[in-house]
Amino acid sequence: GGSGGGDGGAGVSAAMSSLDVNGAVLPPSTRPDGLYLCQRIGCSATYAPDKNPEGCCRHHAGAPVFHDGSKKWSCCGAKSHDFATFMELPGCEVGRHTQQKPPKPAAPPKAAAPPIPLSNEAREKVAAAAAAPASAASSASTKDSCVRCKQGFFCSDHAGSAEAQAAYVAPKPKPKPAPPVSAADPHAEQVCRNKGCGNKFKEADNKEDACLYHPGPPIFHERQKGWSCCNKICYDFDEFMNIPPCTKGRHNPNPDSEQQEYAKKVPK
């Protein structure tokens, strides 16, 4: 009878040792020695489930916070600028080892990037789109005063039918003139100074689509970095350096005149 009671106690002990601290059944160990690796942040100790008393695990209950080169634990405020030293900071709480991984901290909401100033051309397009419904309502009254209609030419704003409007083809915008060809030796090696390019080229091999570059100036505002020409904004410098160029054109060893022309189009 006594031995039966002893066997029952051993069975209860074995069953308890196969449970995690939260009562969940432990999965089989993947280690050759049968031990488990504690999943609490700041611990990383190996343990046996039947040798896991209260207070054997020292860990951090919070999450690491990285800001301006400083690394800090949100639970106790311990911090360091060196990553190796930071990882060696002792835990601030004690408990039992567990296989339950800590919950991931919620990601902070991303701040919306401020709008980049529109060029005069873009402002005119926005204003025209906003005024389109009003102009449609008053098209009958404005047709009599339309100079194009008075002269007998086709007018897309006052076309008499949907077929006439569909048949109208808007004139294509005038193509941008190519940068002047360098007067230097066409076979001499030069360096393209377009922003975002920097490649070497020979004028003899230069083409209209040989260069990928940013025609507009870069934007640095507080922690924000970006390009004014393609509406790309980021906060990390490496990410800023990897923003792909937005324009194709010829390699240009002296793009100052072109970029000054671009600056005139963008309102300050």
C-alpha positions as CSV (number, residue, x, y, z in Angstrom):
1,G,0.0,0.0,0.0
2,G,2.8,2.3,0.9
3,S,4.7,1.6,-2.3
4,G,1.6,2.3,-4.3
5,G,1.3,5.7,-2.6
6,G,4.9,6.4,-3.4
7,D,4.4,5.5,-7.1
8,G,1.3,7.8,-7.2
9,G,3.4,10.7,-5.8
10,A,6.1,10.2,-8.4
11,G,3.5,10.2,-11.2
12,V,2.0,13.5,-9.9
13,S,5.6,15.0,-9.8
14,A,6.4,13.8,-13.3
15,A,3.1,15.2,-14.6
16,M,3.8,18.6,-12.9
17,S,7.3,18.7,-14.3
18,S,5.9,18.5,-17.9
19,L,3.8,21.6,-17.5
20,D,4.9,25.2,-18.1
21,V,4.5,27.9,-15.5
22,N,1.1,28.9,-17.0
23,G,-0.2,25.3,-16.8
24,A,0.3,24.6,-20.5
25,V,1.8,21.2,-21.6
26,L,5.5,21.6,-22.5
27,P,6.4,20.6,-26.1
28,P,9.2,18.0,-26.5
29,S,12.7,19.4,-26.1
30,T,14.7,19.9,-29.3
31,R,18.0,19.8,-27.5
32,P,20.1,16.6,-27.3
33,D,20.4,17.0,-23.5
34,G,16.6,17.3,-23.1
35,L,16.9,20.7,-21.5
36,Y,14.8,23.8,-22.4
37,L,16.0,27.3,-23.3
38,C,14.2,30.0,-21.3
39,Q,12.3,32.4,-23.5
40,R,12.2,35.4,-21.2
41,I,14.1,38.5,-22.4
42,G,17.4,38.9,-20.6
43,C,17.6,35.3,-19.3
44,S,18.5,32.7,-22.1
45,A,19.4,30.0,-19.4
46,T,18.8,26.3,-20.0
47,Y,16.8,24.4,-17.5
48,A,15.0,21.1,-16.7
49,P,11.3,21.4,-16.1
50,D,11.6,19.5,-12.7
51,K,14.3,21.9,-11.5
52,N,12.5,25.2,-12.1
53,P,11.9,26.8,-8.6
54,E,10.5,30.3,-8.1
55,G,13.2,32.9,-8.3
56,C,15.6,31.0,-10.5
57,C,15.0,33.2,-13.6
58,R,16.2,36.8,-13.7
59,H,14.8,38.7,-16.7
60,H,13.5,42.0,-18.1
61,A,9.7,42.2,-18.1
62,G,9.7,45.2,-20.6
63,A,11.0,45.6,-24.1
64,P,14.2,47.3,-25.4
65,V,13.8,50.9,-26.6
66,F,16.2,52.4,-29.2
67,H,16.3,56.2,-29.5
68,D,19.1,58.5,-30.9
69,G,21.9,56.0,-30.3
70,S,20.7,55.2,-26.7
71,K,19.4,51.7,-25.8
72,K,17.1,51.4,-22.7
73,W,14.9,48.8,-21.0
74,S,11.4,50.1,-20.7
75,C,10.8,48.1,-17.5
76,C,13.6,49.5,-15.3
77,G,15.2,52.3,-17.3
78,A,18.6,50.7,-17.3
79,K,20.4,52.0,-20.5
80,S,23.7,52.1,-22.4
81,H,25.0,53.4,-25.7
82,D,27.0,50.2,-26.3
83,F,24.9,47.3,-27.6
84,A,27.0,44.6,-26.0
85,T,26.9,46.3,-22.7
86,F,23.2,46.9,-23.0
87,M,22.6,43.2,-23.6
88,E,24.6,42.3,-20.5
89,L,22.5,44.5,-18.2
90,P,21.0,42.2,-15.5
91,G,17.3,41.6,-15.4
92,C,15.1,43.6,-13.0
93,E,12.6,40.9,-12.1
94,V,12.7,37.2,-11.0
95,G,10.4,34.3,-11.5
96,R,10.5,30.8,-13.1
97,H,11.8,29.8,-16.5
98,T,9.2,29.4,-19.2
99,Q,8.7,28.5,-22.9
100,Q,6.1,31.3,-23.3
101,K,7.6,34.1,-25.4
102,P,6.8,37.6,-24.3
103,P,4.2,39.5,-26.3
104,K,5.5,41.8,-29.0
105,P,5.1,45.5,-28.1
106,A,2.6,47.4,-30.2
107,A,4.3,49.4,-33.0
108,P,3.9,53.2,-32.5
109,P,1.7,54.9,-35.1
110,K,3.6,56.3,-38.0
111,A,3.6,60.0,-38.3
112,A,2.1,61.3,-41.6
113,A,4.7,62.9,-43.8
114,P,4.1,66.6,-44.3
115,P,2.9,67.6,-47.8
116,I,5.6,68.8,-50.2
117,P,4.9,72.2,-51.7
118,L,3.2,71.9,-55.1
119,S,4.6,73.5,-58.3
120,N,2.6,76.2,-60.0
121,E,1.7,73.6,-62.7
122,A,0.4,71.1,-60.2
123,R,-1.6,73.9,-58.4
124,E,-3.3,74.8,-61.7
125,K,-4.2,71.2,-62.3
126,V,-5.8,70.9,-58.8
127,A,-7.7,74.1,-59.3
128,A,-8.9,73.0,-62.7
129,A,-10.1,69.7,-61.3
130,A,-12.0,71.4,-58.5
131,A,-13.6,73.8,-60.9
132,A,-14.6,71.1,-63.4
133,P,-18.2,70.5,-61.9
134,A,-18.9,74.2,-61.8
135,S,-17.7,74.8,-65.3
136,A,-19.9,71.8,-66.6
137,A,-23.0,73.4,-65.0
138,S,-22.3,76.7,-66.6
139,S,-21.1,75.4,-70.0
140,A,-24.3,76.5,-71.8
141,S,-23.9,80.1,-70.7
142,T,-20.1,80.3,-71.3
143,K,-20.3,78.7,-74.8
144,D,-21.6,82.1,-76.3
145,S,-18.6,83.9,-74.8
146,C,-16.0,81.2,-75.7
147,V,-13.5,82.7,-78.2
148,R,-12.7,79.3,-79.7
149,C,-16.4,78.5,-80.3
150,K,-17.0,82.0,-81.8
151,Q,-14.2,81.4,-84.3
152,G,-15.7,78.1,-85.4
153,F,-12.9,75.8,-84.0
154,F,-13.6,72.6,-82.1
155,C,-13.9,73.2,-78.3
156,S,-13.6,70.2,-75.9
157,D,-15.4,72.2,-73.2
158,H,-18.5,72.9,-75.3
159,A,-18.7,69.9,-77.6
160,G,-22.2,69.2,-78.7
161,S,-22.1,65.4,-78.0
162,A,-20.3,62.7,-76.1
163,E,-18.9,61.4,-79.5
164,A,-17.4,64.7,-80.3
165,Q,-15.8,64.9,-76.9
166,A,-14.4,61.3,-77.2
167,A,-13.0,62.2,-80.7
168,Y,-11.1,65.1,-79.4
169,V,-7.4,64.5,-78.8
170,A,-5.7,66.9,-76.4
171,P,-2.4,68.3,-77.8
172,K,0.7,66.7,-76.4
173,P,2.8,68.8,-74.1
174,K,6.0,70.2,-75.6
175,P,8.9,67.9,-74.9
176,K,11.5,69.1,-72.5
177,P,14.7,70.2,-74.4
178,A,17.7,68.0,-73.9
179,P,20.6,69.4,-72.0
180,P,23.3,70.9,-74.3
181,V,25.9,68.5,-75.5
182,S,29.3,69.2,-74.0
183,A,31.8,70.9,-76.3
184,A,34.7,68.8,-74.7
185,D,36.4,65.9,-76.4
186,P,33.5,63.4,-77.0
187,H,35.7,60.5,-76.2
188,A,37.1,62.0,-73.0
189,E,35.9,60.3,-69.8
190,Q,33.7,62.6,-67.6
191,V,31.7,62.3,-64.4
192,C,27.9,62.9,-64.5
193,R,27.0,65.5,-61.8
194,N,23.2,64.8,-61.9
195,K,22.0,64.1,-58.3
196,G,21.7,60.4,-57.7
197,C,23.9,59.4,-60.7
198,G,27.7,60.1,-60.3
199,N,28.6,57.6,-63.1
200,K,31.4,58.1,-65.5
201,F,30.5,58.5,-69.2
202,K,31.8,59.5,-72.6
203,E,29.8,62.1,-74.6
204,A,30.1,59.9,-77.7
205,D,28.1,57.2,-75.8
206,N,25.7,59.6,-74.1
207,K,22.0,59.0,-74.9
208,E,18.6,60.5,-73.9
209,D,17.9,57.8,-71.4
210,A,21.5,57.0,-70.3
211,C,21.2,58.7,-66.9
212,L,18.8,58.1,-63.9
213,Y,18.8,61.1,-61.6
214,H,16.8,63.4,-59.3
215,P,16.2,66.8,-61.0
216,G,15.0,68.5,-57.8
217,P,17.0,69.3,-54.7
218,P,17.0,67.1,-51.6
219,I,14.8,68.1,-48.6
220,F,16.2,68.0,-45.0
221,H,13.6,69.2,-42.4
222,E,14.2,68.2,-38.8
223,R,14.5,64.4,-39.0
224,Q,12.8,64.1,-42.4
225,K,14.8,63.5,-45.6
226,G,13.6,63.3,-49.1
227,W,13.5,64.6,-52.7
228,S,11.3,67.4,-53.8
229,C,11.0,66.1,-57.4
230,C,9.4,62.7,-56.6
231,N,7.6,63.2,-53.3
232,K,9.7,60.6,-51.4
233,I,10.1,61.2,-47.6
234,C,11.9,59.0,-45.0
235,Y,13.6,59.3,-41.7
236,D,16.6,56.9,-42.0
237,F,19.6,58.3,-43.9
238,D,20.5,55.0,-45.5
239,E,16.9,54.6,-46.7
240,F,17.2,58.2,-48.1
241,M,20.4,57.3,-50.0
242,N,18.6,54.3,-51.5
243,I,15.6,56.2,-52.9
244,P,15.7,55.3,-56.6
245,P,16.1,58.2,-59.1
246,C,12.8,59.4,-60.7
247,T,13.9,60.9,-64.1
248,K,15.7,59.6,-67.2
249,G,17.9,61.9,-69.3
250,R,21.4,62.5,-70.6
251,H,24.5,62.4,-68.4
252,N,25.4,65.9,-67.6
253,P,28.8,67.1,-66.2
254,N,27.4,70.5,-65.3
255,P,23.7,70.3,-64.3
256,D,23.6,73.6,-62.3
257,S,21.6,75.4,-65.1
258,E,19.0,72.6,-65.3
259,Q,18.5,72.5,-61.5
260,Q,18.3,76.3,-61.3
261,E,15.5,76.1,-63.9
262,Y,13.7,73.4,-61.8
263,A,14.0,75.6,-58.7
264,K,12.3,78.5,-60.5
265,K,9.2,76.2,-61.1
266,V,8.9,75.1,-57.4
267,P,7.3,77.8,-55.1
268,K,9.3,78.6,-52.0
